[in-house]
Structures are given as structure tokens and as C-alpha cells.
Amino acid sequence: MQAVTKTTQATPKPAKSDHPSGDRRFKTLDMTMKRHQYKPDALIEVLHKAQESFGFLEEDVLTYIARGLKLPLSKVYGTATFYHLFSLKPNGAHTCVVCLGTACYVKGSNKVSAALEEELGIKLGETTADGKISLMAARCIGACGIAPAVVFDGTVAGKQEPEMALAKVKDWELE
């Protein structure tokens, strides 16, 4: 009887998807976590990269980070909500962050925030219906010497009076 040899061809493996959703931004998170050797103490840097990549930190991104760094979701969520630079929902085209730290509050940041809320028709933590402006508050931005401080699109402005902050926001509304 003659031996039959069967030749097998290697079948190509399907392309590995970086994330079940197919979203390539998750690969950026993977690379960041790998660079930090998946250590839990890299959480803030990974959250920054996620915010940069996605624009805000939605629930599935926080879950992905928690699994990657082997952290409880509560720890990741707690960190993301503690720091004012992280956002859990999309921001407007412009952001206005009013510092409500002790020095700023004593010097009138509550009046600045009240004037901005009235002008924009929104509360702190909200975005205008047209998506132009997000109004946020920070516990402290570390600019106590120039209190009250407001951060307009990432630029700190000190010794703000309500009229000054309103003028800046009105410029944005005209765009």
C-alpha cells in the first residue's frame, strides 16, 4: 500500500483588529500603556492620551483603560472626574474654566461664573446648545496670585471681572 502524503497550505490569518469596534484610536492607547509597561501609576498619562485621541473620555474608553492597567473602573472614573482637564462629554468649540478655589472665590470668581451662566444660558459643566462654548469650573488651577482666574481655551487670564470674562465669551458667540 502506498503512503498518501497530504500537503497543507498555510492559511493566512485574518488581520487582527486593535479593538472590537475597529476604532484605531484604541491602538494609540495600547501603545501608551505598553510604553508605561501597563503600570497602574501611568493612569493620568494614559487618560491624557485618551482625551487627546477621543476629545473626551466616554465610558467604553474608561473601561478599556481600566482593563489595560488592571485597575478598578471606580479608580479610573474617580481620577477622570477629579481633574478638571478631563471631560466625560464632548466640549464645545471653546472652553471657559472658572477657578473656584479659595483665593479666586474670595476675590469674586463666583460673580464671574454667575455672569457667564446668565449670558450663556447654561450652568457650570454644560455646553451651549449650538456647541460653541463649554462652561466649566475647577477646584483650583494654581494661579492664586492672579485671582480670580479664568482659563479661556487653555490660556489663563488673571484678575478677571465679570465684564472682562463676558467680553471674551461674547467674542466667541460672534464667531
Backbone hydrogen bonds in HBPLUS format (Angstrom, degrees):
<---DONOR---> <-ACCEPTOR-->    atom                        ^
c    i                          cat <-CA-CA->   ^        H-A-AA   ^      H-
h    n   atom  resd res      DA  || num        DHA   H-A  angle D-A-AA Bond
n    s   type  num  typ     dist DA aas  dist angle  dist       angle   num
A0022-GLY N   A0019-HIS O   2.69 MM   3  5.23 152.6  1.76 122.2 131.6     1
A0026-PHE N   A0023-ASP O   3.29 MM   3  6.16 162.7  2.32 120.2 123.9     2
A0027-LYS N   A0024-ARG O   2.98 MM   3  5.39 141.1  2.14 107.3 117.8     3
A0028-THR N   A0025-ARG O   3.16 MM   3  5.27 126.5  2.46  96.6 109.2     4
A0029-LEU N   A0025-ARG O   3.37 MM   4  6.84 149.7  2.47 140.2 147.6     5
A0030-ASP N   A0026-PHE O   2.87 MM   4  6.22 155.3  1.93 148.1 155.3     6
A0031-MET N   A0027-LYS O   2.89 MM   4  6.17 159.8  1.93 151.0 155.6     7
A0032-THR N   A0028-THR O   3.03 MM   4  6.25 155.3  2.10 144.2 150.9     8
A0033-MET N   A0029-LEU O   2.86 MM   4  6.11 164.4  1.88 155.9 159.9     9
A0034-LYS N   A0030-ASP O   2.83 MM   4  6.00 158.2  1.88 150.4 157.1    10
A0035-ARG N   A0031-MET O   2.90 MM   4  6.02 158.8  1.94 145.7 151.4    11
A0036-HIS N   A0032-THR O   3.21 MM   4  6.45 140.9  2.37 139.3 148.8    12
A0036-HIS N   A0033-MET O   3.20 MM   3  5.17 127.1  2.50  93.1 106.5    13
A0038-TYR N   A0033-MET O   2.74 MM   5  4.92 168.0  1.76 153.9 149.7    14
A0037-GLN N   A0034-LYS O   2.83 MM   3  4.70 158.4  1.87 109.5 112.0    15
A0039-LYS N   A0036-HIS O   3.16 MM   3  6.04 160.8  2.20 123.8 127.8    16
A0042-ALA N   A0039-LYS O   3.05 MM   3  5.76 162.7  2.08 124.7 127.4    17
A0043-LEU N   A0040-PRO O   3.16 MM   3  5.73 151.6  2.24 124.1 124.5    18
A0046-VAL N   A0042-ALA O   2.95 MM   4  6.16 159.6  1.99 161.2 168.0    19
A0047-LEU N   A0043-LEU O   2.83 MM   4  6.07 158.4  1.88 155.9 162.4    20
A0048-HIS N   A0044-ILE O   2.92 MM   4  6.16 154.5  1.99 147.6 154.3    21
A0049-LYS N   A0045-GLU O   3.06 MM   4  6.31 158.5  2.11 145.3 150.5    22
A0050-ALA N   A0046-VAL O   2.89 MM   4  6.14 154.7  1.95 148.3 155.8    23
A0051-GLN N   A0047-LEU O   2.87 MM   4  6.09 161.0  1.90 151.4 156.1    24
A0052-GLU N   A0048-HIS O   2.90 MM   4  6.10 158.4  1.95 148.6 155.0    25
A0053-SER N   A0049-LYS O   2.89 MM   4  6.05 152.3  1.97 145.0 152.5    26
A0054-PHE N   A0050-ALA O   2.77 MM   4  5.83 168.3  1.78 158.1 161.1    27
A0055-GLY N   A0051-GLN O   2.72 MM   4  4.91 142.0  1.86 131.5 140.3    28
A0057-LEU N   A0087-SER O   2.69 MM  30  5.95 174.3  1.69 163.2 165.3    29
A0061-VAL N   A0058-GLU O   3.06 MM   3  5.50 130.1  2.32 111.0 123.8    30
A0062-LEU N   A0058-GLU O   3.15 MM   4  6.50 157.7  2.20 154.5 161.4    31
A0063-THR N   A0059-GLU O   2.95 MM   4  6.20 156.9  2.01 152.4 159.1    32
A0064-TYR N   A0060-ASP O   3.00 MM   4  6.07 154.1  2.06 136.2 143.2    33
A0065-ILE N   A0061-VAL O   2.98 MM   4  6.23 158.3  2.03 149.5 154.7    34
A0066-ALA N   A0062-LEU O   2.92 MM   4  6.11 160.7  1.96 147.1 152.7    35
A0067-ARG N   A0063-THR O   2.98 MM   4  6.24 161.3  2.02 152.1 156.2    36
A0068-GLY N   A0064-TYR O   2.95 MM   4  6.13 160.4  1.99 145.9 152.0    37
A0069-LEU N   A0065-ILE O   2.91 MM   4  6.05 158.7  1.96 157.2 161.2    38
A0070-LYS N   A0066-ALA O   2.92 MM   4  5.66 106.0  2.48 132.0 148.3    39
A0071-LEU N   A0066-ALA O   2.85 MM   5  4.83 163.4  1.88 142.9 147.8    40
A0070-LYS N   A0067-ARG O   3.23 MM   3  4.89 151.7  2.31  94.1 102.3    41
A0075-LYS N   A0072-PRO O   2.98 MM   3  5.40 131.4  2.22 109.1 120.9    42
A0076-VAL N   A0072-PRO O   3.32 MM   4  6.77 158.4  2.37 152.4 157.7    43
A0077-TYR N   A0073-LEU O   2.81 MM   4  5.99 171.2  1.82 160.5 163.1    44
A0078-GLY N   A0074-SER O   2.84 MM   4  5.79 156.4  1.90 137.7 145.4    45
A0079-THR N   A0075-LYS O   3.01 MM   4  6.16 155.1  2.08 143.9 149.8    46
A0080-ALA N   A0076-VAL O   2.96 MM   4  6.17 162.5  1.99 149.7 154.9    47
A0081-THR N   A0077-TYR O   2.92 MM   4  6.12 147.1  2.03 150.8 159.2    48
A0082-PHE N   A0078-GLY O   3.02 MM   4  6.00 131.4  2.26 136.1 148.1    49
A0083-TYR N   A0079-THR O   3.45 MM   4  6.62 163.8  2.48 155.7 155.0    50
A0086-PHE N   A0083-TYR O   3.25 MM   3  5.96 164.5  2.28 118.2 122.5    51
A0093-ALA N   A0131-GLY O   2.95 MM  38  6.48 145.5  2.07 141.9 149.5    52
A0094-HIS N   A0132-LYS O   2.71 MM  38  5.96 146.8  1.82 150.0 161.2    53
A0134-SER N   A0094-HIS O   2.86 MM  40  6.27 154.7  1.92 153.9 161.9    54
A0153-ASP N   A0095-THR O   2.81 MM  58  5.02 174.2  1.82 156.4 158.3    55
A0096-CYS N   A0134-SER O   2.89 MM  38  6.16 155.6  1.95 166.7 174.9    56
A0136-MET N   A0096-CYS O   2.77 MM  40  6.06 171.1  1.78 161.8 162.9    57
A0097-VAL N   A0151-VAL O   2.85 MM  54  4.92 163.9  1.88 142.0 147.4    58
A0151-VAL N   A0097-VAL O   2.78 MM  54  4.92 165.3  1.80 144.8 149.4    59
A0098-VAL N   A0136-MET O   2.84 MM  38  6.25 163.4  1.87 150.1 146.7    60
A0138-ALA N   A0098-VAL O   2.95 MM  40  6.17 148.8  2.05 145.6 145.2    61
A0099-CYS N   A0149-ALA O   3.17 MM  50  5.79 168.0  2.19 158.9 159.2    62
A0100-LEU N   A0138-ALA O   2.83 MM  38  5.88 169.1  1.84 164.8 166.7    63
A0105-TYR N   A0101-GLY O   2.78 MM   4  5.85 165.0  1.80 165.7 171.0    64
A0106-VAL N   A0102-THR O   2.90 MM   4  6.03 168.1  1.92 156.9 159.7    65
A0107-LYS N   A0103-ALA O   3.15 MM   4  6.29 143.4  2.29 138.5 148.1    66
A0109-SER N   A0104-CYS O   2.91 MM   5  5.38 156.4  1.96 136.2 137.8    67
A0108-GLY N   A0105-TYR O   3.05 MM   3  5.18 164.8  2.08 107.4 111.3    68
A0111-LYS N   A0108-GLY O   3.03 MM   3  5.35 131.1  2.28 105.3 117.4    69
A0112-VAL N   A0108-GLY O   3.24 MM   4  6.63 152.3  2.32 146.9 154.9    70
A0113-SER N   A0109-SER O   2.87 MM   4  6.12 165.8  1.89 152.6 155.5    71
A0114-ALA N   A0110-ASN O   3.00 MM   4  6.09 154.2  2.07 138.0 145.4    72
A0115-ALA N   A0111-LYS O   3.02 MM   4  6.15 158.4  2.07 144.2 149.5    73
A0116-LEU N   A0112-VAL O   3.01 MM   4  6.26 158.0  2.06 150.9 157.1    74
A0117-GLU N   A0113-SER O   2.88 MM   4  6.07 158.6  1.93 149.8 155.6    75
A0118-GLU N   A0114-ALA O   3.03 MM   4  6.22 159.0  2.07 146.1 151.5    76
A0119-GLU N   A0115-ALA O   2.97 MM   4  6.16 164.7  2.00 148.8 153.1    77
A0120-LEU N   A0116-LEU O   2.91 MM   4  5.97 167.7  1.93 152.9 156.3    78
A0121-GLY N   A0117-GLU O   2.82 MM   4  5.58 133.0  2.05 138.8 150.1    79
A0126-GLU N   A0123-LYS O   3.08 MM   3  5.70 140.0  2.24 145.5 144.6    80
A0125-GLY N   A0135-LEU O   2.57 MM  10  5.70 154.0  1.64 145.7 155.3    81
A0135-LEU N   A0126-GLU O   2.97 MM   9  5.83 163.1  2.00 175.7 178.6    82
A0128-THR N   A0133-ILE O   2.87 MM   5  5.58 161.0  1.91 158.4 162.9    83
A0131-GLY N   A0128-THR O   2.83 MM   3  5.26 160.4  1.87 117.1 123.3    84
A0146-ILE N   A0143-ALA O   3.05 MM   3  5.79 160.6  2.08 121.6 127.3    85
A0147-ALA N   A0144-CYS O   3.30 MM   3  5.09 157.1  2.36 111.7 108.4    86
A0159-LYS N   A0146-ILE O   2.65 MM  13  5.38 160.4  1.69 151.1 149.8    87
A0160-GLN N   A0148-PRO O   2.94 MM  12  5.55 172.5  1.94 155.0 153.9    88
A0150-VAL N   A0157-ALA O   2.96 MM   7  5.37 159.8  2.00 152.9 159.4    89
A0157-ALA N   A0150-VAL O   2.78 MM   7  5.37 158.9  1.83 157.4 164.7    90
A0152-PHE N   A0155-THR O   2.86 MM   3  5.19 153.7  1.93 153.6 145.4    91
A0155-THR N   A0152-PHE O   2.93 MM   3  5.19 166.0  1.95 117.7 122.2    92
A0164-MET N   A0161-GLU O   3.01 MM   3  5.30 122.9  2.35 107.1 121.4    93
A0165-ALA N   A0161-GLU O   3.19 MM   4  6.52 164.6  2.21 164.7 168.0    94
A0166-LEU N   A0162-PRO O   2.90 MM   4  6.07 159.1  1.94 152.8 159.4    95
A0167-ALA N   A0163-GLU O   2.99 MM   4  6.12 152.4  2.07 142.2 148.9    96
A0168-LYS N   A0164-MET O   3.27 MM   4  6.59 156.9  2.32 146.8 151.7    97
A0169-VAL N   A0165-ALA O   3.08 MM   4  6.35 165.1  2.10 152.1 156.0    98
A0170-LYS N   A0166-LEU O   2.83 MM   4  5.98 156.4  1.88 152.4 159.1    99
A0171-ASP N   A0167-ALA O   3.12 MM   4  6.34 145.5  2.24 140.9 149.1   100
A0172-TRP N   A0168-LYS O   3.27 MM   4  6.66 149.6  2.37 142.5 150.0   101
A0172-TRP N   A0169-VAL O   3.08 MM   3  5.08 116.9  2.49  94.5 109.5   102
A0173-GLU N   A0169-VAL O   2.97 MM   4  6.34 149.3  2.06 146.5 155.6   103
A0174-LEU N   A0170-LYS O   3.18 MM   4  6.40 137.9  2.37 140.4 149.8   104
A0174-LEU N   A0171-ASP O   3.25 MM   3  5.30 132.2  2.50  94.7 106.8   105
A0175-GLU N   A0172-TRP O   3.13 MM   3  5.36 149.9  2.22 104.2 113.1   106
